[in-house]
Amino acid sequence: MKNRLKVLRAERKWSQAELAGRLDVSRQAVNAVETGKFDPSLPLAFKIARLFQLPIEEIFDDEHADD
């Protein structure tokens, strides 16, 4: 799943560790989501969306939505 998490984090000048702290997850989890190695759980996706004050669809893009 593609996402804009790294861009959104960079716009705010937050490190992965800072974002992880705000989301109450590990820095490794943030890195895994940013690099597409891990899709966040639905509760985490909602938490990310609330933090950035954006709809989930503006952060995450399901590449297989048309399948």
RAFENSUL-V575036 format. One record per residue. N is the residue number from 1. SS is DSSP state (helix for helix, strand for strand, loop for the rest). PSI is psi as a letter, one per 40 degrees, with the letter a starting at -180 (999 if undefined). D_LAST is the distance of its C-alpha to the last C-alpha in Angstrom with 1 decimal. Layout:
BEGIN
N|SS|PSI|D_LAST + N|SS|PSI|D_LAST
END
This chain:
BEGIN
1|loop|h|13.6 + 2|strand|i|15.6 + 3|strand|i|18.5 + 4|loop|e|21.8 + 5|helix|d|24.0 + 6|helix|d|26.3 + 7|helix|d|26.9 + 8|helix|d|27.6 + 9|helix|d|29.9 + 10|helix|d|31.7 + 11|helix|d|32.3 + 12|loop|e|34.3 + 13|loop|f|36.0 + 14|loop|i|35.0 + 15|loop|i|35.0 + 16|helix|d|32.4 + 17|helix|d|35.2 + 18|helix|d|35.9 + 19|helix|d|32.3 + 20|helix|d|32.3 + 21|helix|d|35.5 + 22|helix|d|34.2 + 23|helix|e|31.2 + 24|loop|f|33.3 + 25|loop|i|31.3 + 26|loop|i|32.4 + 27|helix|d|32.2 + 28|helix|d|30.3 + 29|helix|d|27.6 + 30|helix|d|27.4 + 31|helix|d|27.3 + 32|helix|d|24.5 + 33|helix|d|22.3 + 34|helix|d|23.3 + 35|loop|e|22.6 + 36|loop|e|19.1 + 37|loop|e|20.7 + 38|loop|h|20.3 + 39|loop|h|18.0 + 40|loop|i|20.5 + 41|loop|i|21.1 + 42|helix|d|20.5 + 43|helix|d|24.3 + 44|helix|d|24.5 + 45|helix|d|21.7 + 46|helix|d|23.8 + 47|helix|d|26.9 + 48|helix|d|25.7 + 49|helix|d|24.7 + 50|helix|d|28.1 + 51|helix|d|29.9 + 52|helix|e|28.6 + 53|loop|f|28.7 + 54|loop|i|25.2 + 55|loop|i|22.2 + 56|helix|d|19.7 + 57|helix|d|17.1 + 58|helix|e|19.8 + 59|helix|d|20.1 + 60|strand|h|16.7 + 61|strand|h|13.5 + 62|loop|h|10.2 + 63|loop|e|8.9 + 64|loop|f|5.4 + 65|loop|d|5.6 + 66|loop|e|3.8 + 67|loop|999|0.0
END
